Amino acid sequence: MTADYEADFDAIVAASGSKLVRGYAASECNTAQQILPAAKSKGFQVVLGVWPDVEASFTADTQAIQTYMPGYEAQVYAITVGSETLYRGTFTGSQLLAKINQVKQMFPGVLIGTADSWNKYADGTADAVISGGVDLLLANAFSYWQATPIANATWNFFEDIFGAMLHIEDVLGKGNMGNVQFWVGETGWPTDGGSNYGAATASTENAATFFSQGVCSILRWNVNTFYFEAFDESWKPASIGDDGQAEVETVWGAMTAQRETKYSLKC
């Protein structure tokens, strides 16, 4: 598994120049155990994830980090507590902040934050988290999931991200992000073989357009961004929505599962 991560890192840096990746659950598939040695050998850093939705996963993930981070502290850029827990309604802002503060006490000196949908930062849901002394806020924004045609996707993406950022600044004090780092936590577009979503059409050409126009442009605005996702996930089953429609989510990768680049990842 460590060798797999090393091969992944070689492909990522060759294609994009990036040396920072994000995970979601440190204990799942022995992620922390396997990825940290690979990160050290390849000069990468990792954002490790704690899944706080149930106590079992919260405990497993924090214990995995406690067990496997020693000796690899330089490879851990940050720890995120939760991924879209406010969006799903799993926690209130105050409840999520309490979980974040638990992790901050466990790992002093490490950047601790969370990731959630952009609109939960913009509409006040996350205000307790924003004002609660967190270090890192990741905002997820997908023009595709808003059924936006590719011609308007970049504009929509920017509107979402900067709407979230402006509200965070309002909470913290106008023009003042303080010590809070604000990043795009997820954005992307499905390639050929994926499902269309309303006026959003899945295609490799559209994914390449969104990357070059949306992702590269927001990077030029000095907003660090995680792209979802590096590689196709052929193991994923079709997701069935409340309307009974099946969505294919196996081909969101900028690269194939064989680590072949689908389009230029250089900005």
C-alpha positions in Angstrom: 0.0 0.0 0.0 2.8 2.4 0.8 4.3 1.6 -2.6 0.9 2.4 -4.2 0.9 5.8 -2.5 4.4 6.4 -3.7 3.4 5.7 -7.3 0.4 8.0 -6.8 2.6 10.8 -5.6 5.0 10.3 -8.5 2.1 10.7 -10.9 0.6 13.7 -9.1 3.8 15.7 -9.0 4.7 14.9 -12.6 1.3 15.9 -13.8 0.6 19.0 -11.7 3.6 19.9 -9.6 1.5 19.5 -6.4 3.0 17.9 -3.3 0.0 18.1 -1.0 -2.9 15.7 -0.8 -6.0 15.4 1.3 -7.6 12.3 3.0 -10.9 11.8 4.8 -10.5 9.1 7.4 -7.1 8.3 8.9 -7.9 4.8 10.0 -9.8 3.7 6.9 -7.7 1.2 4.9 -4.8 2.0 7.2 -4.4 5.4 5.5 -2.3 7.1 8.1 -0.1 4.1 8.6 0.6 3.7 4.9 0.5 7.2 3.5 2.8 9.0 5.9 5.9 6.9 5.1 5.2 7.4 1.4 4.8 11.2 1.9 8.1 11.3 3.6 9.9 9.4 0.9 8.4 11.5 -1.9 8.5 15.0 -0.2 4.7 15.3 0.1 2.5 16.6 2.9 -0.9 15.3 3.8 -4.1 16.6 5.3 -5.4 13.7 7.4 -9.0 13.3 8.1 -11.1 12.5 11.2 -14.6 11.2 10.5 -16.5 12.4 13.6 -20.1 11.3 12.6 -20.1 8.4 15.0 -17.9 7.8 18.1 -16.4 4.6 16.6 -14.9 6.4 13.6 -13.9 9.4 15.6 -12.0 7.2 18.0 -10.4 5.0 15.3 -9.2 8.0 13.3 -7.7 10.0 16.2 -6.0 6.8 17.5 -4.6 6.1 14.1 -3.1 9.6 14.0 -1.7 9.3 17.5 -0.2 6.0 16.6 1.4 6.7 13.2 2.1 10.5 13.2 5.2 10.3 15.5 8.3 10.6 13.3 6.2 12.0 10.4 5.1 15.3 12.0 6.6 17.3 9.1 4.4 15.3 6.6 1.1 16.3 8.4 0.1 19.7 7.0 -3.2 19.7 8.9 -6.1 17.6 10.3 -9.7 18.1 9.2 -12.5 17.0 11.5 -15.5 16.2 9.4 -16.5 16.4 5.8 -19.8 18.2 5.0 -21.2 17.3 8.4 -23.1 20.6 8.5 -24.4 20.1 5.0 -25.8 16.7 6.0 -27.1 18.0 9.3 -25.1 15.6 11.3 -23.9 18.4 13.7 -24.8 21.9 14.5 -22.0 24.4 14.2 -21.5 24.3 18.0 -21.4 20.5 18.1 -18.9 20.4 15.3 -16.7 23.0 17.0 -16.7 20.8 20.1 -15.4 17.9 18.1 -12.7 20.1 16.5 -11.6 21.3 19.9 -11.3 17.8 21.1 -8.9 17.1 18.3 -7.0 20.4 18.9 -6.4 19.2 22.5 -5.0 15.9 21.2 -2.7 17.4 18.7 -1.3 20.7 19.9 0.8 22.5 17.3 -1.0 20.9 14.3 -3.4 23.0 12.1 -7.0 21.7 12.8 -10.1 22.6 10.8 -13.0 21.2 8.9 -14.4 20.9 5.4 -18.0 21.7 4.4 -20.2 22.8 1.5 -19.6 26.5 0.6 -23.2 27.4 1.3 -22.9 26.3 5.0 -20.2 28.9 5.4 -22.2 31.5 3.5 -25.6 31.1 5.2 -24.5 31.3 8.8 -24.7 27.6 9.7 -20.9 27.4 10.3 -20.6 30.7 12.3 -19.8 29.0 15.5 -17.0 27.1 13.8 -15.7 30.2 12.0 -15.5 32.2 15.2 -14.3 29.3 17.3 -10.6 29.6 16.7 -10.2 26.9 14.0 -7.0 27.0 11.8 -8.4 25.8 8.5 -11.7 26.0 6.6 -12.2 24.0 3.5 -15.1 25.0 1.3 -16.5 22.4 -1.3 -18.1 23.8 -4.4 -19.3 22.0 -7.5 -20.8 23.9 -10.4 -21.6 20.5 -11.9 -23.9 19.5 -8.9 -25.7 22.8 -9.4 -26.6 21.7 -13.0 -24.5 24.5 -14.4 -23.6 24.4 -18.1 -19.9 24.5 -18.7 -20.1 28.0 -20.2 -21.2 29.4 -16.8 -19.3 26.9 -14.5 -16.3 29.1 -13.7 -18.5 32.1 -12.9 -20.7 30.0 -10.7 -17.7 28.5 -8.9 -16.2 31.9 -8.2 -19.5 33.2 -6.9 -19.9 30.3 -4.5 -16.3 30.4 -3.2 -16.1 34.2 -2.8 -19.6 34.2 -1.2 -18.4 31.9 1.4 -15.2 33.8 1.9 -17.0 37.2 2.3 -19.3 35.8 5.0 -16.3 34.3 6.8 -14.7 37.8 6.7 -17.9 39.3 8.0 -17.9 37.0 11.0 -14.2 37.5 11.7 -14.1 41.2 10.9 -14.2 42.9 7.5 -11.1 42.2 5.5 -9.7 40.1 8.3 -9.2 36.4 8.0 -7.1 36.4 11.1 -5.1 33.2 11.4 -7.8 31.2 9.5 -6.6 29.6 6.3 -9.4 29.3 3.7 -9.1 26.8 0.9 -11.3 25.1 -1.6 -11.7 21.6 -0.2 -13.3 20.0 -3.2 -14.2 20.9 -6.8 -14.1 19.0 -10.0 -16.0 17.7 -13.1 -16.8 14.2 -14.3 -15.1 13.0 -17.6 -16.3 10.8 -20.4 -18.4 7.9 -19.1 -20.0 9.9 -16.3 -23.6 11.0 -15.8 -25.0 14.3 -16.9 -26.7 16.4 -14.2 -29.3 18.7 -15.7 -27.5 21.1 -18.0 -24.1 20.0 -16.6 -22.6 17.6 -19.2 -20.0 15.0 -18.2 -17.1 14.9 -20.7 -13.4 15.0 -20.6 -13.4 18.2 -22.7 -15.7 19.9 -20.2 -13.5 18.7 -17.3 -10.4 20.0 -19.0 -12.2 23.4 -19.5 -13.3 23.6 -15.9 -9.8 22.8 -14.7 -8.1 25.3 -16.9 -10.7 28.1 -16.4 -12.0 27.5 -12.9 -9.3 25.8 -10.9 -6.3 27.6 -12.5 -8.1 30.9 -12.3 -8.9 30.6 -8.6 -5.3 29.5 -7.9 -4.2 32.8 -9.5 -6.4 34.5 -6.9 -4.2 32.8 -4.3 -7.0 30.5 -3.1 -5.4 27.0 -2.5 -7.5 24.3 -4.0 -7.9 20.5 -3.7 -9.2 19.0 -6.9 -11.7 16.2 -6.6 -10.2 13.9 -7.6 -6.7 12.8 -8.6 -7.7 9.3 -9.9 -10.8 7.5 -11.1 -12.4 5.2 -8.5 -13.7 2.3 -10.5 -14.8 0.5 -7.4 -17.6 2.9 -6.6 -21.1 1.7 -7.2 -23.7 4.0 -8.9 -25.3 6.4 -6.4 -29.0 6.4 -6.5 -30.7 9.7 -5.6 -34.1 10.3 -4.0 -35.6 10.6 -7.4 -34.4 7.1 -8.3 -31.8 8.3 -10.8 -28.4 6.6 -10.9 -25.3 8.7 -11.1 -22.0 7.3 -12.2 -19.2 8.7 -10.0 -16.3 6.5 -11.0 -14.8 8.9 -13.5 -14.2 12.1 -11.7 -10.4 11.6 -11.7 -8.1 14.0 -13.5 -6.1 10.7 -14.1 -7.3 7.2 -14.8 -6.9 4.4 -12.2 -3.8 3.5 -14.1 -2.4 7.0 -13.4 -2.7 8.2 -17.0 -3.4 11.9 -17.3 -6.7 12.7 -19.1 -5.9 16.4 -19.7 -3.3 19.0 -18.8 -3.1 19.7 -15.0 -0.5 22.5 -15.4 -1.7 26.0 -14.7 
